[in-house]
Every structure is written in C-alpha cells, then in structure tokens.
Amino acid sequence: MSLTHNTEGEPIGFAAFAAKYATEEACYEKLYEVRKEAGFCCPKCGCTDFYLIKKRKLYQCKACRHQTSLIVGTAMEGTHLPLKKWFWAMYLAATDKRGVSALWIQKQLHMAYNSAWFLMQRIRQMMGMREENYMLMGIISFEDTAIGGAKPHPVQQSRGRRKARVLVGMSKTAKGYPRYAKFVYVKDLKANTIRDVTEKAFEPGAKLENGACPSYRKHIKEKHLTAFAAQDASKEDLLWLRTVVSNIKLLFNGTYHGLDARHMQRYLNEAAYRFNRRKMEDCIFDRLLTAMPGSAHITYRQLTRGPATVYV
C-alpha cells in the first residue's frame, strides 16, 4: 500500500501521514522493507539475513554477527534527527508543488533552523542524484534563463550579474506537450559549456529547438552540438518551455529568497524532481524513499564550506 494513501486507495493529507509515521518503530519498519527490497546486505560478509536489536535499533548479521544501521550508506547517515522528521520532510518536499523552505520546515516540524536547512539540503541532494540517472531524448526545447535572488558565482560576467544562469531543457511529445525537464546551473554561456551540458543531459541524436539567442550561434551548433539536430524555434515551439521557466522563477521568487549560488543546483534538482513526477502524485513519496539506499551522504561542512555546485 502506498505511503500516501489509505486502505481504500484514497489520498491522505500530511496530518494523516504524520500520524501513520509518528513513531520511530513505524519508520524503521518501512525503511527496512525498502532497503531489503533494494538488496540490503551485511557490509562485512554480504549475507542478507539479519535480526533486529530493538534497544539499539541495529541489525545484526546472522552469519558473521556484524551490526549495522539502516541509515548507513544513505543520505541519512550520521543524522541526529528522528526518522519520523526525515519522513515528514521528505513527504512535504515531494508533494508540495510550491516548494518548501527551511524556515517553513522549521516551523512545521518544530526544529532548529540550521537542522531544518541541513535536512532539506540533503533531501535535495538525494533528488539530484536520482535525476542524474536520466537523460532527455527526442524533441527537446532548449534555452538559457537568469534566475534572480541568488548571490552570483564569482566568475559570472555582466549579463545577469545578480542572477544565476541556468540552462533549461525540456523534452516534448510528438504533439508538443511537455514530458521531462532538466535545469542546470552554469558559470557561463560559452560554447564549450553548452556542449558539455548537452552531452551530459541529452541523448545523442536528439532534436534541439532553441530561440534566436547569441549563445546558440550557428558555429556553436555546427562545431559543438554535432551529436544533435539543432535548429532555431518559433515562439509556439518554445511556449511550454517558457511556461515551465516562468513557473520556476515564481518558485524561486516566492519560496526561496537570497540563495547562495553554491546551493542553486540543489534547489533546481528539487524543482526538476517534482516536475518530472507531476503525473506520479499517487506515489511520489514512495519513489523518493526508494531513492534513499545508495544516495550520497553529505556533511554540513561540505555544504557550508565547499565550492558551488555549478556545472563547469
């Protein structure tokens, strides 16, 4: 049964969800099911048979008796927060189309602001790792945009000096309707940058549609986008793409304020994750939870002192 639906298959709200996962036991039980299905095994001998040590919330291998935690090897590793707060924050981040800020999470989950901010950054990091597994294909509308409200990257030039530069790609159906999107924060709009982003985000042979922008001059298309069929597009061709871009700007202007550029890509990952699963609302939290095993652990020091997550 879906974590976001009752026994009759009807959607449940946050209050009912929080009540269902109000105890650590309920959260650990569900996380164990997810990890076991993903191939949870002993990191020492590889055995898949465990039994629970309830007082310590550890699983002991039946073969070598090595003890391990369910959160080892996940984004939760090293956390001091209760699992229920992880579940609740993941539910809110995955299901709220407007996005959720750390300040809002702080108030809803009754926790310190720094803890809420760190929690949300780790969830966004997990979303981003999931998005990296997929590439856009087919017909792709492709443009750059500038998103305000972020402290700029040190090397940014005059265009959009106080704004973050983002390359936006959106695959479309044969009838022109949106399918999936990718948002990539970049330090510049040079030809080599555009080439590197497209090679990483788009399947070779895709048809790229873009507007008449200096960043996509003919020589860039011919010399740097040779794996794609790039062509200029009309306003009608780019209508859905620009609608998506407008919604993203509203999200950043309305929910997030004064972002540090070093974290911009994680916020873009969150927006892309929800957009690409907009037709999966019935199971979007379930899918996020299944992304937990194998997701990278990131420390507070790495987040606050590390370099910007920018595609170079």
TISEDREN-325551 format. One record per residue (C-alpha): residue number from 1; chain; x, y, z. Coordinates in steps of 0.2 Angstrom, whole numbers. Example, Ala and Ser with C-alpha at 12.3 -4.5 7.8 and 13.67 -1.06 7.14 Angstrom:
n 1 chain A xx 62 yy -22 zz 39 $
n 2 chain A xx 68 yy -5 zz 36 $
! end
This chain:
n 1 chain A xx 0 yy 0 zz 0 $
n 2 chain A xx 6 yy 17 zz -4 $
n 3 chain A xx 13 yy 28 zz 10 $
n 4 chain A xx 2 yy 42 zz 4 $
n 5 chain A xx -15 yy 33 zz 3 $
n 6 chain A xx -26 yy 24 zz 14 $
n 7 chain A xx -33 yy 6 zz 13 $
n 8 chain A xx -46 yy 12 zz 1 $
n 9 chain A xx -33 yy 19 zz -10 $
n 10 chain A xx -38 yy 37 zz -6 $
n 11 chain A xx -25 yy 51 zz -4 $
n 12 chain A xx -21 yy 56 zz 14 $
n 13 chain A xx -16 yy 73 zz 19 $
n 14 chain A xx 0 yy 77 zz 29 $
n 15 chain A xx -9 yy 76 zz 46 $
n 16 chain A xx -14 yy 58 zz 42 $
n 17 chain A xx 3 yy 54 zz 35 $
n 18 chain A xx 12 yy 61 zz 51 $
n 19 chain A xx 0 yy 51 zz 62 $
n 20 chain A xx 4 yy 35 zz 52 $
n 21 chain A xx 23 yy 38 zz 54 $
n 22 chain A xx 23 yy 46 zz 71 $
n 23 chain A xx 34 yy 33 zz 79 $
n 24 chain A xx 52 yy 28 zz 76 $
n 25 chain A xx 47 yy 9 zz 75 $
n 26 chain A xx 35 yy 13 zz 61 $
n 27 chain A xx 48 yy 22 zz 51 $
n 28 chain A xx 62 yy 9 zz 54 $
n 29 chain A xx 50 yy -5 zz 49 $
n 30 chain A xx 46 yy 4 zz 32 $
n 31 chain A xx 64 yy 9 zz 29 $
n 32 chain A xx 69 yy -9 zz 32 $
n 33 chain A xx 57 yy -15 zz 19 $
n 34 chain A xx 63 yy -3 zz 6 $
n 35 chain A xx 81 yy -7 zz 10 $
n 36 chain A xx 78 yy -26 zz 9 $
n 37 chain A xx 70 yy -24 zz -7 $
n 38 chain A xx 84 yy -14 zz -14 $
n 39 chain A xx 96 yy -28 zz -8 $
n 40 chain A xx 101 yy -23 zz 10 $
n 41 chain A xx 116 yy -34 zz 15 $
n 42 chain A xx 130 yy -36 zz 28 $
n 43 chain A xx 144 yy -24 zz 23 $
n 44 chain A xx 156 yy -36 zz 30 $
n 45 chain A xx 151 yy -53 zz 23 $
n 46 chain A xx 137 yy -49 zz 11 $
n 47 chain A xx 124 yy -60 zz 20 $
n 48 chain A xx 106 yy -54 zz 18 $
n 49 chain A xx 99 yy -62 zz 34 $
n 50 chain A xx 98 yy -51 zz 49 $
n 51 chain A xx 89 yy -49 zz 65 $
n 52 chain A xx 84 yy -33 zz 74 $
n 53 chain A xx 92 yy -27 zz 91 $
n 54 chain A xx 77 yy -17 zz 96 $
n 55 chain A xx 86 yy -7 zz 110 $
n 56 chain A xx 100 yy -1 zz 99 $
n 57 chain A xx 90 yy 0 zz 83 $
n 58 chain A xx 104 yy -10 zz 74 $
n 59 chain A xx 103 yy -25 zz 63 $
n 60 chain A xx 115 yy -40 zz 66 $
n 61 chain A xx 120 yy -52 zz 53 $
n 62 chain A xx 115 yy -70 zz 56 $
n 63 chain A xx 132 yy -76 zz 48 $
n 64 chain A xx 146 yy -65 zz 55 $
n 65 chain A xx 136 yy -56 zz 69 $
n 66 chain A xx 142 yy -39 zz 62 $
n 67 chain A xx 130 yy -25 zz 67 $
n 68 chain A xx 125 yy -11 zz 55 $
n 69 chain A xx 112 yy 3 zz 55 $
n 70 chain A xx 98 yy 5 zz 42 $
n 71 chain A xx 104 yy 23 zz 38 $
n 72 chain A xx 122 yy 18 zz 34 $
n 73 chain A xx 125 yy 21 zz 15 $
n 74 chain A xx 111 yy 33 zz 14 $
n 75 chain A xx 108 yy 52 zz 14 $
n 76 chain A xx 103 yy 49 zz 32 $
n 77 chain A xx 120 yy 43 zz 38 $
n 78 chain A xx 126 yy 52 zz 53 $
n 79 chain A xx 109 yy 61 zz 57 $
n 80 chain A xx 104 yy 65 zz 74 $
n 81 chain A xx 86 yy 68 zz 69 $
n 82 chain A xx 72 yy 56 zz 72 $
n 83 chain A xx 67 yy 46 zz 57 $
n 84 chain A xx 50 yy 52 zz 58 $
n 85 chain A xx 56 yy 70 zz 54 $
n 86 chain A xx 65 yy 64 zz 39 $
n 87 chain A xx 49 yy 55 zz 33 $
n 88 chain A xx 39 yy 71 zz 36 $
n 89 chain A xx 51 yy 82 zz 27 $
n 90 chain A xx 53 yy 71 zz 13 $
n 91 chain A xx 34 yy 70 zz 11 $
n 92 chain A xx 32 yy 89 zz 11 $
n 93 chain A xx 46 yy 92 zz -1 $
n 94 chain A xx 40 yy 79 zz -13 $
n 95 chain A xx 21 yy 83 zz -13 $
n 96 chain A xx 21 yy 102 zz -11 $
n 97 chain A xx 21 yy 110 zz -29 $
n 98 chain A xx 26 yy 127 zz -22 $
n 99 chain A xx 42 yy 120 zz -14 $
n 100 chain A xx 46 yy 121 zz 5 $
n 101 chain A xx 59 yy 132 zz 13 $
n 102 chain A xx 69 yy 128 zz 28 $
n 103 chain A xx 60 yy 141 zz 38 $
n 104 chain A xx 44 yy 133 zz 34 $
n 105 chain A xx 50 yy 116 zz 39 $
n 106 chain A xx 57 yy 123 zz 55 $
n 107 chain A xx 40 yy 129 zz 60 $
n 108 chain A xx 31 yy 114 zz 54 $
n 109 chain A xx 42 yy 101 zz 62 $
n 110 chain A xx 47 yy 111 zz 77 $
n 111 chain A xx 66 yy 110 zz 75 $
n 112 chain A xx 81 yy 122 zz 74 $
n 113 chain A xx 83 yy 132 zz 58 $
n 114 chain A xx 101 yy 125 zz 55 $
n 115 chain A xx 94 yy 107 zz 57 $
n 116 chain A xx 80 yy 111 zz 45 $
n 117 chain A xx 91 yy 119 zz 32 $
n 118 chain A xx 103 yy 104 zz 33 $
n 119 chain A xx 89 yy 92 zz 32 $
n 120 chain A xx 82 yy 100 zz 16 $
n 121 chain A xx 99 yy 101 zz 8 $
n 122 chain A xx 102 yy 83 zz 10 $
n 123 chain A xx 85 yy 79 zz 3 $
n 124 chain A xx 88 yy 90 zz -12 $
n 125 chain A xx 105 yy 81 zz -14 $
n 126 chain A xx 96 yy 64 zz -15 $
n 127 chain A xx 84 yy 71 zz -28 $
n 128 chain A xx 98 yy 77 zz -38 $
n 129 chain A xx 107 yy 60 zz -38 $
n 130 chain A xx 91 yy 52 zz -44 $
n 131 chain A xx 89 yy 65 zz -58 $
n 132 chain A xx 107 yy 62 zz -64 $
n 133 chain A xx 101 yy 44 zz -69 $
n 134 chain A xx 91 yy 50 zz -83 $
n 135 chain A xx 94 yy 59 zz -100 $
n 136 chain A xx 82 yy 69 zz -111 $
n 137 chain A xx 78 yy 62 zz -128 $
n 138 chain A xx 68 yy 65 zz -144 $
n 139 chain A xx 62 yy 83 zz -147 $
n 140 chain A xx 70 yy 95 zz -134 $
n 141 chain A xx 66 yy 113 zz -131 $
n 142 chain A xx 82 yy 121 zz -125 $
n 143 chain A xx 86 yy 139 zz -119 $
n 144 chain A xx 95 yy 148 zz -105 $
n 145 chain A xx 87 yy 159 zz -92 $
n 146 chain A xx 93 yy 170 zz -77 $
n 147 chain A xx 85 yy 167 zz -60 $
n 148 chain A xx 86 yy 181 zz -48 $
n 149 chain A xx 88 yy 181 zz -29 $
n 150 chain A xx 105 yy 172 zz -29 $
n 151 chain A xx 122 yy 178 zz -24 $
n 152 chain A xx 131 yy 176 zz -40 $
n 153 chain A xx 146 yy 165 zz -44 $
n 154 chain A xx 162 yy 174 zz -43 $
n 155 chain A xx 166 yy 172 zz -62 $
n 156 chain A xx 149 yy 177 zz -69 $
n 157 chain A xx 151 yy 191 zz -82 $
n 158 chain A xx 140 yy 206 zz -85 $
n 159 chain A xx 124 yy 198 zz -91 $
n 160 chain A xx 113 yy 194 zz -76 $
n 161 chain A xx 126 yy 199 zz -64 $
n 162 chain A xx 114 yy 197 zz -49 $
n 163 chain A xx 106 yy 182 zz -56 $
n 164 chain A xx 110 yy 164 zz -58 $
n 165 chain A xx 112 yy 157 zz -76 $
n 166 chain A xx 103 yy 141 zz -79 $
n 167 chain A xx 101 yy 130 zz -95 $
n 168 chain A xx 84 yy 123 zz -97 $
n 169 chain A xx 80 yy 108 zz -107 $
n 170 chain A xx 63 yy 100 zz -109 $
n 171 chain A xx 58 yy 85 zz -119 $
n 172 chain A xx 41 yy 85 zz -128 $
n 173 chain A xx 29 yy 73 zz -135 $
n 174 chain A xx 26 yy 72 zz -154 $
n 175 chain A xx 11 yy 84 zz -151 $
n 176 chain A xx 22 yy 97 zz -142 $
n 177 chain A xx 17 yy 93 zz -124 $
n 178 chain A xx 30 yy 93 zz -110 $
n 179 chain A xx 37 yy 77 zz -104 $
n 180 chain A xx 53 yy 79 zz -94 $
n 181 chain A xx 64 yy 93 zz -89 $
n 182 chain A xx 82 yy 97 zz -83 $
n 183 chain A xx 88 yy 113 zz -75 $
n 184 chain A xx 107 yy 115 zz -75 $
n 185 chain A xx 116 yy 130 zz -66 $
n 186 chain A xx 131 yy 135 zz -76 $
n 187 chain A xx 145 yy 148 zz -73 $
n 188 chain A xx 144 yy 155 zz -91 $
n 189 chain A xx 136 yy 153 zz -108 $
n 190 chain A xx 152 yy 149 zz -118 $
n 191 chain A xx 151 yy 136 zz -132 $
n 192 chain A xx 161 yy 123 zz -123 $
n 193 chain A xx 149 yy 124 zz -108 $
n 194 chain A xx 134 yy 122 zz -118 $
n 195 chain A xx 142 yy 107 zz -127 $
n 196 chain A xx 147 yy 99 zz -111 $
n 197 chain A xx 129 yy 101 zz -103 $
n 198 chain A xx 120 yy 94 zz -118 $
n 199 chain A xx 132 yy 79 zz -120 $
n 200 chain A xx 129 yy 75 zz -101 $
n 201 chain A xx 110 yy 79 zz -101 $
n 202 chain A xx 103 yy 74 zz -118 $
n 203 chain A xx 103 yy 58 zz -128 $
n 204 chain A xx 114 yy 59 zz -144 $
n 205 chain A xx 103 yy 62 zz -160 $
n 206 chain A xx 90 yy 72 zz -150 $
n 207 chain A xx 82 yy 87 zz -160 $
n 208 chain A xx 86 yy 103 zz -151 $
n 209 chain A xx 74 yy 118 zz -153 $
n 210 chain A xx 80 yy 134 zz -147 $
n 211 chain A xx 77 yy 153 zz -149 $
n 212 chain A xx 87 yy 165 zz -159 $
n 213 chain A xx 99 yy 169 zz -145 $
n 214 chain A xx 118 yy 174 zz -147 $
n 215 chain A xx 123 yy 159 zz -136 $
n 216 chain A xx 117 yy 147 zz -149 $
n 217 chain A xx 126 yy 155 zz -164 $
n 218 chain A xx 127 yy 144 zz -180 $
n 219 chain A xx 145 yy 140 zz -177 $
n 220 chain A xx 141 yy 133 zz -160 $
n 221 chain A xx 128 yy 122 zz -167 $
n 222 chain A xx 140 yy 116 zz -181 $
n 223 chain A xx 156 yy 114 zz -171 $
n 224 chain A xx 150 yy 110 zz -153 $
n 225 chain A xx 132 yy 101 zz -155 $
n 226 chain A xx 137 yy 89 zz -169 $
n 227 chain A xx 128 yy 75 zz -160 $
n 228 chain A xx 111 yy 84 zz -161 $
n 229 chain A xx 100 yy 91 zz -174 $
n 230 chain A xx 100 yy 109 zz -168 $
n 231 chain A xx 88 yy 122 zz -176 $
n 232 chain A xx 80 yy 139 zz -172 $
n 233 chain A xx 62 yy 138 zz -165 $
n 234 chain A xx 47 yy 149 zz -166 $
n 235 chain A xx 38 yy 156 zz -151 $
n 236 chain A xx 25 yy 142 zz -152 $
n 237 chain A xx 38 yy 129 zz -152 $
n 238 chain A xx 45 yy 136 zz -135 $
n 239 chain A xx 29 yy 140 zz -127 $
n 240 chain A xx 28 yy 126 zz -115 $
n 241 chain A xx 47 yy 128 zz -111 $
n 242 chain A xx 45 yy 146 zz -107 $
n 243 chain A xx 29 yy 142 zz -96 $
n 244 chain A xx 40 yy 130 zz -86 $
n 245 chain A xx 54 yy 143 zz -84 $
n 246 chain A xx 41 yy 156 zz -78 $
n 247 chain A xx 35 yy 144 zz -65 $
n 248 chain A xx 52 yy 140 zz -59 $
n 249 chain A xx 56 yy 159 zz -57 $
n 250 chain A xx 39 yy 161 zz -47 $
n 251 chain A xx 45 yy 146 zz -36 $
n 252 chain A xx 62 yy 155 zz -33 $
n 253 chain A xx 55 yy 172 zz -30 $
n 254 chain A xx 41 yy 166 zz -20 $
n 255 chain A xx 48 yy 152 zz -9 $
n 256 chain A xx 66 yy 154 zz -8 $
n 257 chain A xx 75 yy 171 zz -5 $
n 258 chain A xx 93 yy 176 zz -6 $
n 259 chain A xx 100 yy 159 zz -11 $
n 260 chain A xx 119 yy 157 zz -10 $
n 261 chain A xx 124 yy 152 zz -28 $
n 262 chain A xx 134 yy 137 zz -21 $
n 263 chain A xx 117 yy 128 zz -17 $
n 264 chain A xx 107 yy 134 zz -33 $
n 265 chain A xx 109 yy 117 zz -42 $
n 266 chain A xx 101 yy 108 zz -27 $
n 267 chain A xx 86 yy 119 zz -27 $
n 268 chain A xx 85 yy 116 zz -46 $
n 269 chain A xx 86 yy 97 zz -43 $
n 270 chain A xx 71 yy 98 zz -31 $
n 271 chain A xx 61 yy 108 zz -44 $
n 272 chain A xx 65 yy 95 zz -58 $
n 273 chain A xx 61 yy 81 zz -47 $
n 274 chain A xx 44 yy 86 zz -44 $
n 275 chain A xx 41 yy 92 zz -62 $
n 276 chain A xx 46 yy 76 zz -69 $
n 277 chain A xx 35 yy 66 zz -57 $
n 278 chain A xx 20 yy 78 zz -59 $
n 279 chain A xx 9 yy 63 zz -65 $
n 280 chain A xx 15 yy 52 zz -51 $
n 281 chain A xx 7 yy 61 zz -37 $
n 282 chain A xx 0 yy 45 zz -30 $
n 283 chain A xx 17 yy 38 zz -27 $
n 284 chain A xx 30 yy 52 zz -27 $
n 285 chain A xx 35 yy 50 zz -9 $
n 286 chain A xx 36 yy 31 zz -11 $
n 287 chain A xx 48 yy 34 zz -26 $
n 288 chain A xx 58 yy 46 zz -16 $
n 289 chain A xx 60 yy 34 zz -1 $
n 290 chain A xx 66 yy 21 zz -13 $
n 291 chain A xx 80 yy 33 zz -19 $
n 292 chain A xx 87 yy 33 zz -1 $
n 293 chain A xx 98 yy 17 zz -2 $
n 294 chain A xx 114 yy 21 zz -11 $
n 295 chain A xx 111 yy 40 zz -10 $
n 296 chain A xx 127 yy 50 zz -6 $
n 297 chain A xx 130 yy 56 zz 12 $
n 298 chain A xx 135 yy 75 zz 13 $
n 299 chain A xx 141 yy 84 zz 28 $
n 300 chain A xx 137 yy 101 zz 35 $
n 301 chain A xx 155 yy 106 zz 32 $
n 302 chain A xx 154 yy 101 zz 14 $
n 303 chain A xx 138 yy 111 zz 12 $
n 304 chain A xx 144 yy 127 zz 20 $
n 305 chain A xx 162 yy 127 zz 15 $
n 306 chain A xx 163 yy 118 zz -1 $
n 307 chain A xx 163 yy 125 zz -18 $
n 308 chain A xx 147 yy 130 zz -28 $
n 309 chain A xx 138 yy 115 zz -36 $
n 310 chain A xx 140 yy 123 zz -53 $
n 311 chain A xx 142 yy 114 zz -70 $
n 312 chain A xx 159 yy 119 zz -76 $
! end
